Every structure is written in structure tokens, then in C-alpha cells.
Amino acid sequence: MTHARPLALAALLSASLAWPAAAHHGWGGYESGQEMTLTGTVQQIAFNNPHAMLNLQAGGKVWHVVLAPPSRMSTRGLPADSIKPGQTVTVVGYPAKSDPAELRAERITAADKTVELR
């Protein structure tokens, strides 16, 4: 009985740490058969984990674009300071099923450089 409580706490801790990772990699929330290309102006960019993200003014609305993790962006040639507000970029990706203004980017072209993100 004395070991039950620590084991229960360990199980709870493990489950709480694993849940965000499982939710984070749930790409099933995107329309993988509906590839889109958006060209527009970056309004805001966040170069944070687990994914860099940007808001893009394109097609008459502001899109929330999910990019790759910052480490991958940097490794593939787009470090934190390579995309700035006001810059024109093109993203190719898949729209979210639940949010008509969200796109998961597969590749991005910024400053004449195209980078595969996945």
C-alpha cells in the first residue's frame, strides 16, 4: 500500500507530460488532400517551440500559419531573423479542418529562398 501512492503519482506525471506531445503532433486536424498556396505579407512572427508561427495577410484575410520547429527552421536555412513583419512570403500547406484561417505549412519561400519544412 505504501508504494501505491508514488506509483500513481509517477503514472499521472508521465501521462501529463505525454499528453501535450501527443496533442501537438495530431496533424489529423488538417485537410491533407487540399494543398493551398498563399502569398502575402507577414504581420507577425513567433519563433517559439514547439513550432514557429506567423500571421499572414493573404487573400483578403489574416491566416495563422503553423511552421516547423525553430531548430528545423534554422537547420534548413531560415533562422529567427530571416522572416520579419512586412516581408512578403509564400507558403504551401494544408488548411485546418476546424479553423478556416489556419494553415499548416509544408514549405515556405522567403527572400527568394524556398525551404521544405516537413
DARA-V15330 format. One record per pair of residues at least 12 apart in sequence whose ideal C-beta (glycine too) atoms are under 7 Angstrom apart, sorted by sequence separation. I is the first residue (numbers start at 0). J is the second residue. If there is no record, write none. Layout:
I;J / I;J
This chain:
41;53 / 42;54 / 52;64 / 90;102 / 92;104 / 104;116 / 105;117 / 42;55 / 52;65 / 53;66 / 91;104 / 92;105 / 41;55 / 42;56 / 52;66 / 90;104 / 91;105 / 50;65 / 51;66 / 91;106 / 39;55 / 40;56 / 50;66 / 51;67 / 39;56 / 50;67 / 90;107 / 37;55 / 39;57 / 50;68 / 51;69 / 38;57 / 42;61 / 49;68 / 88;107 / 89;108 / 37;57 / 48;68 / 88;108 / 37;58 / 48;69 / 51;72 / 88;109 / 47;69 / 46;69 / 86;109 / 37;62 / 23;49 / 64;90 / 82;109 / 81;109 / 53;82 / 81;110 / 77;109 / 46;79 / 55;88 / 55;90 / 65;101 / 76;112 / 63;100 / 77;114 / 44;82 / 62;100 / 63;101 / 64;102 / 65;103 / 66;104 / 76;114 / 61;100 / 65;104 / 75;114 / 44;84 / 60;100 / 62;102 / 64;104 / 75;115 / 41;82 / 43;84 / 66;107 / 41;83 / 42;84 / 41;84 / 41;85 / 40;85 / 41;86 / 71;116 / 40;87 / 41;88 / 38;87 / 67;116 / 66;116 / 38;89 / 37;89 / 36;89 / 37;90 / 36;91 / 34;91 / 35;92 / 34;93 / 35;94 / 33;93 / 33;94 / 31;93 / 30;93 / 29;93 / 30;94 / 29;94 / 37;102 / 29;95 / 30;96 / 28;95 / 29;96 / 35;102 / 28;96 / 28;97 / 29;103 / 26;103
